[in-house]
Amino acid sequence: MAFSYDSYTGNGSTTVYAISFNYITSTVVVSGSPKGIEVYLDNIKQTSGYTIDTSLDRVTITPAPATGVNIQILRRTPRALG
């Protein structure tokens, strides 16, 4: 279960979404098995199609999620670092 999350609704044009919660930047890995921060579109975990900018605390999803798509950005703190 996530400790923090942000929820948004797609509008077909917005691609950048703010991360409003605290997280450990060293745990953020975006790959086939994302950890640290996970992105879900309509409750489906995404493994590609997005980038995380930890310096600006934002996620960019491309292409833009369609109108009405539920977007969740969750913090998942790995049990072990490294």
LOSE-571485 format. One record per residue: x, y, z of N, C-alpha, C, O, CB in turn. Coordinates in steps of 0.001 Angstrom, whole numbers. Glycine has a CB too. Example, Ala and Ser with C-alpha at 12.3 -4.5 7.8 and 13.67 -1.06 7.14 Angstrom:
+---------+---------+---------+---------+---------+---------+---------+---------+---------+---------+---------+---------+---------+---------+---------+
!      nu !      nv !      nw !     cau !     cav !     caw !      cu !      cv !      cw !      ou !      ov !      ow !     cbu !     cbv !     cbw !
+---------+---------+---------+---------+---------+---------+---------+---------+---------+---------+---------+---------+---------+---------+---------+
!   13190 !   -5690 !    7800 !   12300 !   -4500 !    7800 !   13200 !   -3300 !    7800 !   14236 !   -3319 !    8465 !   11308 !   -4473 !    9046 !
!   12850 !   -2250 !    7080 !   13670 !   -1060 !    7140 !   12900 !      30 !    7870 !   13409 !    1138 !    8039 !   14084 !    -598 !    5725 !
+---------+---------+---------+---------+---------+---------+---------+---------+---------+---------+---------+---------+---------+---------+---------+
//
This chain:
+---------+---------+---------+---------+---------+---------+---------+---------+---------+---------+---------+---------+---------+---------+---------+
!      nu !      nv !      nw !     cau !     cav !     caw !      cu !      cv !      cw !      ou !      ov !      ow !     cbu !     cbv !     cbw !
+---------+---------+---------+---------+---------+---------+---------+---------+---------+---------+---------+---------+---------+---------+---------+
!     838 !   -1171 !       0 !       0 !       0 !       0 !     884 !    1235 !       0 !    1901 !    1284 !     692 !    -954 !      -3 !    1207 !
!     492 !    2224 !    -775 !    1254 !    3466 !    -868 !    1048 !    4316 !     372 !     -23 !    4312 !     980 !     855 !    4252 !   -2118 !
!    2083 !    5035 !     730 !    1990 !    5953 !    1857 !    1533 !    7336 !    1408 !     918 !    8063 !    2189 !    3332 !    6051 !    2570 !
!    1817 !    7705 !     186 !    1416 !    8993 !    -370 !    1116 !    8833 !   -1851 !    1668 !    7964 !   -2525 !    2515 !   10060 !    -148 !
!     229 !    9691 !   -2341 !    -113 !    9630 !   -3753 !    -732 !   10943 !   -4210 !   -1176 !   11756 !   -3400 !   -1067 !    8468 !   -4024 !
!    -752 !   11129 !   -5525 !   -1459 !   12227 !   -6173 !   -2406 !   11612 !   -7178 !   -2061 !   10632 !   -7838 !    -473 !   13238 !   -6857 !
!   -3591 !   12173 !   -7303 !   -4578 !   11705 !   -8279 !   -4949 !   12847 !   -9210 !   -5144 !   13984 !   -8780 !   -5841 !   11147 !   -7572 !
!   -5041 !   12527 !  -10480 !   -5427 !   13485 !  -11503 !   -6382 !   12797 !  -12459 !   -6517 !   11573 !  -12448 !   -4185 !   14046 !  -12255 !
!   -7051 !   13601 !  -13293 !   -7905 !   13074 !  -14347 !   -7394 !   13615 !  -15677 !   -7219 !   14822 !  -15840 !   -9407 !   13457 !  -14115 !
!   -7157 !   12715 !  -16622 !   -6666 !   13121 !  -17927 !   -7657 !   13999 !  -18666 !   -8871 !   13878 !  -18497 !   -6344 !   11911 !  -18754 !
!   -7101 !   14907 !  -19510 !   -7953 !   15771 !  -20320 !   -7583 !   15719 !  -21804 !   -8110 !   16488 !  -22607 !   -7865 !   17201 !  -19819 !
!   -6676 !   14808 !  -22161 !   -6285 !   14656 !  -23546 !   -5170 !   15572 !  -24005 !   -4665 !   15417 !  -25117 !   -7445 !   14871 !  -24391 !
!   -4769 !   16540 !  -23159 !   -3700 !   17440 !  -23578 !   -2612 !   17650 !  -22521 !   -1468 !   17933 !  -22877 !   -4287 !   18760 !  -23948 !
!   -2934 !   17523 !  -21256 !   -1936 !   17723 !  -20200 !   -1001 !   16524 !  -20122 !   -1447 !   15377 !  -20098 !   -2621 !   17954 !  -18836 !
!     302 !   16800 !  -20083 !    1289 !   15723 !  -19994 !    2136 !   15801 !  -18732 !    2778 !   14816 !  -18364 !    2190 !   15752 !  -21203 !
!    2153 !   16958 !  -18054 !    3009 !   17150 !  -16880 !    2139 !   17203 !  -15623 !    1156 !   17941 !  -15560 !    3862 !   18452 !  -17018 !
!    2527 !   16400 !  -14620 !    1775 !   16296 !  -13372 !    2723 !   16456 !  -12193 !    3790 !   15843 !  -12153 !    1024 !   14944 !  -13288 !
!    2327 !   17281 !  -11236 !    3165 !   17565 !  -10074 !    3170 !   16400 !   -9097 !    2170 !   15702 !   -8929 !    2688 !   18830 !   -9373 !
!    4315 !   16206 !   -8456 !    4442 !   15272 !   -7334 !    4430 !   16129 !   -6081 !    5360 !   16902 !   -5851 !    5763 !   14378 !   -7431 !
!    3391 !   16003 !   -5272 !    3235 !   16892 !   -4116 !    3731 !   16292 !   -2802 !    3750 !   16977 !   -1779 !    1793 !   17269 !   -3967 !
!    4131 !   15026 !   -2821 !    4535 !   14349 !   -1593 !    6054 !   14199 !   -1534 !    6739 !   14302 !   -2552 !    3859 !   12973 !   -1493 !
!    6564 !   13958 !    -345 !    8001 !   13739 !    -161 !    8370 !   12307 !    -566 !    7571 !   11382 !    -420 !    8413 !   14010 !    1316 !
!    9584 !   12147 !   -1074 !   10095 !   10837 !   -1446 !   11609 !   10904 !   -1440 !   12194 !   11987 !   -1451 !    9557 !   10387 !   -2837 !
!   12233 !    9749 !   -1422 !   13689 !    9668 !   -1427 !   14124 !    9552 !   -2883 !   13877 !    8530 !   -3524 !   14212 !    8451 !    -564 !
!   14770 !   10591 !   -3408 !   15111 !   10599 !   -4832 !   16005 !    9432 !   -5227 !   15931 !    8959 !   -6361 !   15791 !   11897 !   -5190 !
!   16840 !    8963 !   -4320 !   17747 !    7857 !   -4674 !   17009 !    6544 !   -4899 !   17586 !    5609 !   -5453 !   18787 !    7667 !   -3583 !
!   15741 !    6448 !   -4482 !   14982 !    5209 !   -4683 !   14208 !    5209 !   -5994 !   13620 !    4192 !   -6362 !   14023 !    4995 !   -3528 !
!   14198 !    6330 !   -6700 !   13392 !    6437 !   -7907 !   14128 !    5808 !   -9081 !   15206 !    6255 !   -9471 !   13052 !    7909 !   -8207 !
!   13524 !    4758 !   -9637 !   14055 !    4056 !  -10802 !   12891 !    3840 !  -11760 !   11863 !    3282 !  -11374 !   14741 !    2687 !  -10401 !
!   13045 !    4272 !  -12992 !   12017 !    4031 !  -13998 !   12600 !    3023 !  -14983 !   13548 !    3323 !  -15708 !   11571 !    5371 !  -14723 !
!   12031 !    1845 !  -15000 !   12495 !     776 !  -15888 !   11339 !    -195 !  -16059 !   10189 !     156 !  -15797 !   13780 !      50 !  -15317 !
!   11630 !   -1389 !  -16487 !   10597 !   -2405 !  -16622 !    9971 !   -2771 !  -15291 !    8879 !   -3337 !  -15246 !   11166 !   -3635 !  -17269 !
!   10656 !   -2452 !  -14214 !   10149 !   -2707 !  -12872 !   10327 !   -1445 !  -12032 !   11214 !   -1394 !  -11180 !   10875 !   -3921 !  -12218 !
!    9477 !    -405 !  -12266 !    9651 !     862 !  -11568 !    9582 !     701 !  -10055 !    8859 !    -153 !   -9542 !    8605 !    1850 !  -12025 !
!   10330 !    1518 !   -9361 !   10236 !    1545 !   -7899 !   10440 !    2968 !   -7429 !   10916 !    3816 !   -8185 !   11277 !     592 !   -7243 !
!   10089 !    3230 !   -6203 !   10189 !    4571 !   -5647 !    8934 !    5362 !   -5924 !    8248 !    5788 !   -4995 !   11397 !    5295 !   -6207 !
!    8626 !    5563 !   -7189 !    7392 !    6216 !   -7614 !    6805 !    5367 !   -8736 !    7510 !    4973 !   -9665 !    7645 !    7706 !   -8084 !
!    5516 !    5092 !   -8639 !    4823 !    4313 !   -9655 !    3704 !    5150 !  -10255 !    3107 !    5986 !   -9577 !    4267 !    2998 !   -9063 !
!    3426 !    4918 !  -11530 !    2377 !    5630 !  -12245 !    1340 !    4618 !  -12714 !    1678 !    3586 !  -13295 !    2959 !    6437 !  -13448 !
!      75 !    4926 !  -12454 !   -1040 !    4080 !  -12870 !   -1994 !    4901 !  -13723 !   -2302 !    6046 !  -13393 !   -1777 !    3480 !  -11642 !
!   -2457 !    4321 !  -14810 !   -3496 !    4914 !  -15639 !   -4680 !    3960 !  -15618 !   -4570 !    2807 !  -16034 !   -2993 !    5181 !  -17108 !
!   -5814 !    4454 !  -15127 !   -7008 !    3617 !  -14953 !   -6665 !    2315 !  -14233 !   -7078 !    1234 !  -14653 !   -7652 !    3309 !  -16318 !
!   -5911 !    2429 !  -13151 !   -5533 !    1322 !  -12270 !   -4598 !     301 !  -12921 !   -4449 !    -808 !  -12408 !   -6766 !     622 !  -11796 !
!   -3970 !     659 !  -14040 !   -2998 !    -224 !  -14692 !   -1614 !     376 !  -14497 !   -1349 !    1502 !  -14919 !   -3321 !    -415 !  -16219 !
!    -726 !    -393 !  -13848 !     628 !      81 !  -13589 !    1373 !     261 !  -14900 !    1406 !    -640 !  -15737 !    1384 !    -894 !  -12670 !
!    1971 !    1432 !  -15070 !    2720 !    1738 !  -16273 !    4194 !    1376 !  -16076 !    4765 !    1623 !  -15014 !    2567 !    3226 !  -16642 !
!    4792 !     798 !  -17092 !    6211 !     461 !  -17031 !    7008 !    1250 !  -18064 !    8228 !    1110 !  -18152 !    6412 !   -1039 !  -17247 !
!    6318 !    2076 !  -18843 !    6975 !    2943 !  -19817 !    6008 !    4068 !  -20160 !    4867 !    4080 !  -19697 !    7406 !    2147 !  -21104 !
!    6474 !    5018 !  -20980 !    5602 !    6101 !  -21410 !    5584 !    7281 !  -20469 !    4763 !    8186 !  -20621 !    4226 !    5595 !  -21574 !
!    6478 !    7285 !  -19497 !    6555 !    8418 !  -18589 !    7988 !    8618 !  -18113 !    8803 !    7695 !  -18120 !    5614 !    8217 !  -17393 !
!    8270 !    9845 !  -17700 !    9553 !   10165 !  -17095 !    9292 !   10888 !  -15781 !    8248 !   11510 !  -15590 !   10432 !   11032 !  -18051 !
!   10261 !   10791 !  -14885 !   10155 !   11462 !  -13593 !   11320 !   12432 !  -13481 !   12480 !   12044 !  -13624 !   10151 !   10435 !  -12404 !
!   11005 !   13690 !  -13224 !   12018 !   14716 !  -13016 !   12071 !   14999 !  -11521 !   11231 !   15729 !  -10993 !   11705 !   16022 !  -13842 !
!   13061 !   14422 !  -10835 !   13156 !   14588 !   -9381 !   13635 !   15980 !   -8991 !   13443 !   16389 !   -7846 !   14094 !   13545 !   -8797 !
!   14252 !   16719 !   -9906 !   14691 !   18076 !   -9574 !   13522 !   19055 !   -9573 !   13563 !   20067 !   -8872 !   15761 !   18544 !  -10562 !
!   12484 !   18764 !  -10349 !   11303 !   19627 !  -10408 !   10066 !   18974 !   -9798 !    8989 !   19570 !   -9802 !   11016 !   20008 !  -11844 !
!   10207 !   17755 !   -9274 !    9091 !   17026 !   -8659 !    7879 !   16942 !   -9582 !    6793 !   17433 !   -9273 !    8689 !   17692 !   -7350 !
!    8109 !   16300 !  -10726 !    7005 !   16146 !  -11667 !    7180 !   14894 !  -12512 !    8285 !   14386 !  -12702 !    6894 !   17376 !  -12566 !
!    6050 !   14420 !  -13009 !    5996 !   13275 !  -13908 !    5475 !   13772 !  -15250 !    4499 !   14520 !  -15304 !    5091 !   12124 !  -13329 !
!    6121 !   13360 !  -16321 !    5647 !   13679 !  -17663 !    5203 !   12379 !  -18323 !    5978 !   11428 !  -18427 !    6757 !   14399 !  -18511 !
!    3957 !   12347 !  -18766 !    3371 !   11159 !  -19394 !    3132 !   11475 !  -20869 !    2471 !   12458 !  -21204 !    2031 !   10729 !  -18680 !
!    3677 !   10632 !  -21746 !    3455 !   10828 !  -23177 !    3027 !    9519 !  -23820 !    3616 !    8473 !  -23546 !    4725 !   11374 !  -23860 !
!    2017 !    9564 !  -24664 !    1215 !   10740 !  -24981 !     312 !   11133 !  -23813 !     184 !   10391 !  -22840 !     375 !   10483 !  -26226 !
!    -304 !   12294 !  -23919 !   -1198 !   12774 !  -22857 !   -2325 !   11771 !  -22620 !   -2924 !   11278 !  -23576 !   -1784 !   14164 !  -23219 !
!   -2617 !   11466 !  -21360 !   -3746 !   10572 !  -21068 !   -5055 !   11150 !  -21615 !   -5286 !   12358 !  -21557 !   -3865 !   10334 !  -19543 !
!   -5884 !   10286 !  -22134 !   -7159 !   10696 !  -22725 !   -8089 !   11306 !  -21676 !   -7907 !   11109 !  -20475 !   -7841 !    9499 !  -23398 !
!   -9069 !   12036 !  -22146 !  -10058 !   12644 !  -21267 !  -10733 !   11569 !  -20418 !  -11206 !   10557 !  -20934 !  -11107 !   13427 !  -22086 !
!  -10767 !   11807 !  -19115 !  -11434 !   10903 !  -18188 !  -10565 !    9798 !  -17607 !  -11009 !    9084 !  -16708 !  -12573 !   10293 !  -18861 !
!   -9339 !    9638 !  -18097 !   -8451 !    8601 !  -17569 !   -8009 !    8973 !  -16161 !   -7570 !   10098 !  -15922 !   -7221 !    8403 !  -18491 !
!   -8123 !    8035 !  -15231 !   -7683 !    8239 !  -13848 !   -6171 !    8046 !  -13781 !   -5651 !    6995 !  -14155 !   -8415 !    7258 !  -12870 !
!   -5477 !    9069 !  -13302 !   -4015 !    9041 !  -13200 !   -3650 !    9033 !  -11729 !   -4094 !    9896 !  -10973 !   -3358 !   10261 !  -13936 !
!   -2839 !    8058 !  -11316 !   -2357 !    8011 !   -9938 !    -836 !    7940 !   -9957 !    -240 !    7141 !  -10680 !   -2963 !    6796 !   -9166 !
!    -227 !    8793 !   -9147 !    1214 !    8796 !   -8954 !    1428 !    8432 !   -7493 !    1012 !    9170 !   -6600 !    1873 !   10197 !   -9328 !
!    2079 !    7291 !   -7243 !    2210 !    6754 !   -5887 !    3651 !    6664 !   -5454 !    4545 !    6413 !   -6261 !    1569 !    5392 !   -5794 !
!    3867 !    6872 !   -4168 !    5188 !    6623 !   -3577 !    5202 !    5192 !   -3061 !    4312 !    4775 !   -2319 !    5513 !    7648 !   -2421 !
!    6220 !    4453 !   -3463 !    6461 !    3095 !   -2955 !    7881 !    3079 !   -2448 !    8820 !    3145 !   -3241 !    6227 !    1983 !   -4063 !
!    8058 !    2994 !   -1162 !    9391 !    2996 !    -590 !    9923 !    1580 !    -563 !    9364 !     724 !     123 !    9389 !    3607 !     821 !
!   10995 !    1316 !   -1298 !   11565 !     -38 !   -1303 !   12036 !    -432 !     103 !   12494 !     412 !     873 !   12746 !    -126 !   -2306 !
!   11918 !   -1701 !     419 !   12340 !   -2184 !    1746 !   13847 !   -2056 !    1929 !   14324 !   -1791 !    3033 !   11915 !   -3647 !    1946 !
!   14584 !   -2242 !     862 !   16046 !   -2127 !     940 !   16528 !   -1192 !    -152 !   16080 !   -1284 !   -1295 !   16732 !   -3519 !     811 !
!   17413 !    -319 !     183 !   17962 !     596 !    -800 !   19149 !     -55 !   -1472 !   19944 !    -732 !    -819 !   18363 !    1933 !    -155 !
!   19276 !     147 !   -2777 !   20449 !    -348 !   -3483 !   20142 !   -1570 !   -4168 !   21010 !   -2144 !   -4825 !   21587 !    -562 !   -2591 !
+---------+---------+---------+---------+---------+---------+---------+---------+---------+---------+---------+---------+---------+---------+---------+
//
